[in-house]
Amino acid sequence: MYTNFKEFLTGELSAIKEAGLFKGERIIVSPQGAEITLNTGQTVLNFCANNYLGLSANKKLVEAAKNALDTHGYGMSSVRFICGTGDLHKELERKLADFFGTEDTILYAACFDANGGVFEPLLSEQDAIISDSLNHASIIDGVRLCKAQRYRYANADMNDLEEKLKEAQAQRFRLIVTDGVFSMDGNVAPLGKIYELAGKYNAMVMVDESHSAGVVGDTGRGVTELYNLKGKIEIITGTLGKAFGGAIGGFTTGKKEIIEMLRQRSRPYLFSNSIPPLVAAAGIRMVEMMTETNELQDKLHFNTKYFMEKMMKAGFDIKPTQSAICAVMLYDAKLSQEMAAKLLNEGIYVTGFYYPVVPKDQARIRVQLSAAHETEHLDKAIAAFTKVGKELGVLK
Ligand SMILES: *Cc1c(COP(=O)(O)O)cnc(C)c1O
């Protein structure tokens, strides 16, 4: 039975390889951090993790997780509504709501699930979802599962959003949905203007803060903090898998009736296991740390500014950003791969992106800054970029 299908898959896989689009994986044998060791024995500086606050191997989080293993065991063996709700889950939900200034929170196994399960229970054929064209794959999939009318506006294009809002007046309820930070350019959604248009055209707003929570805003409360909109946005989704410790887990936080309805009807919540207590415990510790001190947020902001300024001074073409994502523009796919490979030889781990991940002729290297980086790490990366940039003719 498998013979024909095997042949088909082998052909497809070779086509992916021939197109140069095959995704290989490097194997890390150390904890995630500023410095990581690969299974080749090479130790490199890591500039491509979502470890924005450097919490992936944070001692306090590891300790909180270890303690929870002793007090609460390993797994819940249940979905939330049968017998998978622990005191730690409830406490983390409360703490996340306090952190974002929202009314209530619902946890998921991942933000992919939070986005996959947010639209279908809330909206129907009579309603409209108006979505940014560069929104994350999980939002796109979530919208597909919902019967609401779909509108798509060009990335962060407020004239286009306004046009779509006018068209969507035919529907009963309208929900505008946007990523907080778009991960390829590092640009922040113009939430102030989005909120204003939502008011003008009677729409609700949903922001996915996955790349912005812990990163954007003076205290890391995300894009809603940057635009002074804390508590005003109906729905926020986010992940525990990036700045917030980097393990696993996602959440939706916002208006309490919305969260209550999701607990009743959201399929990834109803039909998928609850996160392990140790992840909830570390999450609680994480929110506490971010509330007690602004040290990590401040360090990340310092590092980002430092790196961006020095890279521009060195002559690189850098996309403006308000996040911790720094896109070093190269415009040539092959060059982006060559440069990333040469940088790895210099001990700098970064990723080159090109079409179809980014638009044609917009190839780049994406650098992600972290509070785990020390100034000497940044200096080393800038020096390596400059050396390799000169070798490849990117810098004169
Ligand atoms: C990473 C990411 C997700 C997925 O988060 P997981 O918790 O890893 O599933 C969802 N939305 C956005 C915008 C992301 O960047």
The ligand as an SDF file (V2000), in Angstrom:
LIG
                    3D

 15 15  0  0  0  0  0  0  0  0999 V2000
    5.4920   31.7100   18.1950 C   0  0  0  0  0  0  0  0  0  0  0  0
    4.1660   32.2630   17.8880 C   0  0  0  0  0  0  0  0  0  0  0  0
    3.0040   31.5280   18.1130 C   0  0  0  0  0  0  0  0  0  0  0  0
    3.0390   30.0880   18.5630 C   0  0  0  0  0  0  0  0  0  0  0  0
    3.3820   29.9760   19.9020 O   0  0  0  0  0  0  0  0  0  0  0  0
    3.5560   28.5300   20.5330 P   0  0  0  0  0  0  0  0  0  0  0  0
    3.2320   28.7310   21.9760 O   0  0  0  0  0  0  0  0  0  0  0  0
    4.9700   28.1120   20.2900 O   0  0  0  0  0  0  0  0  0  0  0  0
    2.5870   27.6330   19.8610 O   0  0  0  0  0  0  0  0  0  0  0  0
    1.7910   32.1290   17.8640 C   0  0  0  0  0  0  0  0  0  0  0  0
    1.7100   33.3960   17.4020 N   0  0  0  0  0  0  0  0  0  0  0  0
    2.8130   34.1260   17.1570 C   0  0  0  0  0  0  0  0  0  0  0  0
    2.6770   35.5210   16.6580 C   0  0  0  0  0  0  0  0  0  0  0  0
    4.0700   33.5840   17.3820 C   0  0  0  0  0  0  0  0  0  0  0  0
    5.1510   34.3130   17.1240 O   0  0  0  0  0  0  0  0  0  0  0  0
  1  2  1  0
  2  3  1  0
  2 14  2  0
  3  4  1  0
  3 10  2  0
  4  5  1  0
  5  6  1  0
  6  7  2  0
  6  8  1  0
  6  9  1  0
 10 11  1  0
 11 12  2  0
 12 13  1  0
 12 14  1  0
 14 15  1  0
M  END
$$$$
